[in-house]
Amino acid sequence: MARVIATLGDDVSTDVIYPGRYMATVLPTETPQFAFADMAELNAKLKARQVPPGSVIVAGKNFGCGSSREQACSCLKGWELTVVAKGFARIFLQNSVNLGLNLVTAPEVEAKEGDELEMTATAVVDKTSGRSFAVVPLPKARQAIVDAGGLIPYTRRRVLEAAGRR
Amino acid sequence: MEKVTSGIRGLTVVEKILARASGKQAVRAGEVVEPDVDLAMSHENAALVINQFAEVYQGTGLEPLPWDPSKIAIVFDHRVPAESSKTATNQKKIREFVARHGITRFHDIRGDEGGICHQILPENGYVLPGSVVVGTDSHTTSHGALNAFAFGIGATEMASVWALGKALNVEVPRTIRVVVNGQFSPYVGPKDLILHLVGQLTAEGANFRVIEFQGETIRAMSTSGRLTLCNMSVEAGATSGVVPGDEETVRYLREEAGCRGPFTLVTPDPDAAYERTLQVDASALAPQVACPHTVDNVKPVDAVVGRKVQQVVIGSCTNGRLDDIAAAAALLRGRQVARGTRMLVFPASSRIFQQALERGYVADLMRAGAVVMNSGCGPCLGVHQGALGDGEVALSTTNRNFKGRMGNPTGEVYLCSPETAAASALTGVISDPRKGA
């Protein structure tokens, strides 16, 4: 079971997730402190460690639109959050697959802060409201990267294969 | 005579490029391919790419060597000159990497060859028709203006490209065709067109798709204007914007970018399948403004005329080229920026800055009260100079107006063309450039 810690609307940009002025910070160990830096309440909640790993942010369409900055993924992954959204912007989705940030696409999802969610491969079930929302699976090509543990191990395997062939 | 077909439809521009780059006869939207990369661009986030690249080789016993240093481009533009010791140290680390691996397409902080990556790549002839370009910047879509398939990726994906020379697991995107006909009215241009289109398509309307620009207006448009269109295609979520290769592509590459080598233009098949087609009459367009805090919140300028602005910004990878600066200078020449409004101009490259100096545009702008800054991205994304004060309003020719974008979450950013920005700088309020300031 996972608790919803925040509900956000459509088109949440990477500038909102990780403001540009912190982009000189790149290390995944350092980016989490700036997650939602301009949303004081949410940022404070994360930094006070009131949010258990696996907690969920629920959002609308086009989550992560805008910049390709990977900090927008690493800062959320650092807090071990899951994002359930009606949809994700392409680069953010790909970055999350590459880095292992857990994203769930549920085009009809509706939930309130504090709701308890149960997530399976095919549905997000809101135990608080009793409603269930279908999940759109990742395309196979992206799932392969997730299954390898992220793009770095996936590429490492490919590098070793290529070296073996030489 | 009836045309005999095999029942297989033709290919779009991007399908043709991806087929060539993947060593196939044809590829179709939805298919997964691993295209060879012709150009891999990063800016200051190369610091993160370098970390991830080393990580790929961790425990392999292999030396981390980029697959082909001649295909890597690194351009310092996001925070130049460095705004902090942290940035300066990252830049130092990147310089060391560049030297160690013999990366020659490196553009440091320099007044002769520096600038914003999305201007540096085209003006140096690094982007060729039919090529596959990846960049660790979402506005890499710009390079579709030169008939390439160009898309933004994250730093970890770039590390993978540096290792393998391929983009992995690329799903061939569907293509939306935008056909633009008619002549723009005076003081209306490519920026108004793309703002209008983003408004029509919405911020996610082209997500996972390519926008292919066609029509007589596009054929008559300069590469500078095409760069503006493709640059902002990502604001509708597009993987890339692309323009079919034509005489203007050849002219720009030979005359402006100094390309000597061979290249082949890519055009779509007449029976290519598009997901949908949008028709736009350019002659019916008024100046457009994207209102806070999403780029698809687009209105004709009439709807926001009179809104007071504290900062006007002209520049960036979207509208910092010579024609943009010329348009602003023409409106400001012999006049004054309104008191209470500050105007910042940052050319897209040092080369453009020099051309603007030679033609007297910089003097026109400065005499009018504008501050002309070195080429860079800083003010656009609020990382370096030009931050807004609490509750302040900016009118800008840049590409994004998200909350917090110009360094202050209580600020507001409106987006527009250079003409609308310059006309508004004179009055201190959002103004219609057609009405004369």
Chai-1 contact restraints between the chains, C-beta under 6 A:
chainA,res_idxA,chainB,res_idxB,connection_type,confidence,min_distance_angstrom,max_distance_angstrom,comment,restraint_id
A,D11,B,A203,contact,1.0,0.0,6.0,A-B,restraint_1
A,D11,B,T294,contact,1.0,0.0,6.0,A-B,restraint_2
A,S13,B,F402,contact,1.0,0.0,6.0,A-B,restraint_3
A,D15,B,F402,contact,1.0,0.0,6.0,A-B,restraint_4
A,D15,B,G404,contact,1.0,0.0,6.0,A-B,restraint_5
A,D15,B,R405,contact,1.0,0.0,6.0,A-B,restraint_6
A,V16,B,K403,contact,1.0,0.0,6.0,A-B,restraint_7
A,P19,B,G404,contact,1.0,0.0,6.0,A-B,restraint_8
A,G20,B,L381,contact,1.0,0.0,6.0,A-B,restraint_9
A,G20,B,G382,contact,1.0,0.0,6.0,A-B,restraint_10
A,G20,B,V383,contact,1.0,0.0,6.0,A-B,restraint_11
A,R21,B,G382,contact,1.0,0.0,6.0,A-B,restraint_12
A,R21,B,V383,contact,1.0,0.0,6.0,A-B,restraint_13
A,R21,B,G407,contact,1.0,0.0,6.0,A-B,restraint_14
A,M23,B,V383,contact,1.0,0.0,6.0,A-B,restraint_15
A,A24,B,K86,contact,1.0,0.0,6.0,A-B,restraint_16
A,A24,B,T87,contact,1.0,0.0,6.0,A-B,restraint_17
A,V26,B,A47,contact,1.0,0.0,6.0,A-B,restraint_18
A,V26,B,L48,contact,1.0,0.0,6.0,A-B,restraint_19
A,D38,B,G404,contact,1.0,0.0,6.0,A-B,restraint_20
A,D38,B,P409,contact,1.0,0.0,6.0,A-B,restraint_21
A,K61,B,E204,contact,1.0,0.0,6.0,A-B,restraint_22
A,N62,B,A203,contact,1.0,0.0,6.0,A-B,restraint_23
A,N62,B,E204,contact,1.0,0.0,6.0,A-B,restraint_24
A,C65,B,A203,contact,1.0,0.0,6.0,A-B,restraint_25
A,S67,B,S138,contact,1.0,0.0,6.0,A-B,restraint_26
A,S68,B,T136,contact,1.0,0.0,6.0,A-B,restraint_27
A,S68,B,D137,contact,1.0,0.0,6.0,A-B,restraint_28
A,S68,B,S138,contact,1.0,0.0,6.0,A-B,restraint_29
A,S68,B,G152,contact,1.0,0.0,6.0,A-B,restraint_30
A,S68,B,G154,contact,1.0,0.0,6.0,A-B,restraint_31
A,E70,B,G154,contact,1.0,0.0,6.0,A-B,restraint_32
A,E70,B,A155,contact,1.0,0.0,6.0,A-B,restraint_33
A,A89,B,G237,contact,1.0,0.0,6.0,A-B,restraint_34
A,R90,B,N207,contact,1.0,0.0,6.0,A-B,restraint_35
A,R90,B,F208,contact,1.0,0.0,6.0,A-B,restraint_36
A,R90,B,T239,contact,1.0,0.0,6.0,A-B,restraint_37
A,I91,B,S138,contact,1.0,0.0,6.0,A-B,restraint_38
A,I91,B,G152,contact,1.0,0.0,6.0,A-B,restraint_39
A,N95,B,G154,contact,1.0,0.0,6.0,A-B,restraint_40
A,N98,B,T156,contact,1.0,0.0,6.0,A-B,restraint_41
A,N98,B,E157,contact,1.0,0.0,6.0,A-B,restraint_42
A,A141,B,V32,contact,1.0,0.0,6.0,A-B,restraint_43
A,A141,B,N169,contact,1.0,0.0,6.0,A-B,restraint_44
A,L151,B,T156,contact,1.0,0.0,6.0,A-B,restraint_45
A,L151,B,S160,contact,1.0,0.0,6.0,A-B,restraint_46
A,I152,B,E55,contact,1.0,0.0,6.0,A-B,restraint_47
A,I152,B,V56,contact,1.0,0.0,6.0,A-B,restraint_48
A,T155,B,V56,contact,1.0,0.0,6.0,A-B,restraint_49
A,T155,B,S160,contact,1.0,0.0,6.0,A-B,restraint_50
A,T155,B,A163,contact,1.0,0.0,6.0,A-B,restraint_51
A,R156,B,V56,contact,1.0,0.0,6.0,A-B,restraint_52
A,R158,B,L164,contact,1.0,0.0,6.0,A-B,restraint_53
A,V159,B,A163,contact,1.0,0.0,6.0,A-B,restraint_54
A,L160,B,T60,contact,1.0,0.0,6.0,A-B,restraint_55
A,A163,B,L62,contact,1.0,0.0,6.0,A-B,restraint_56
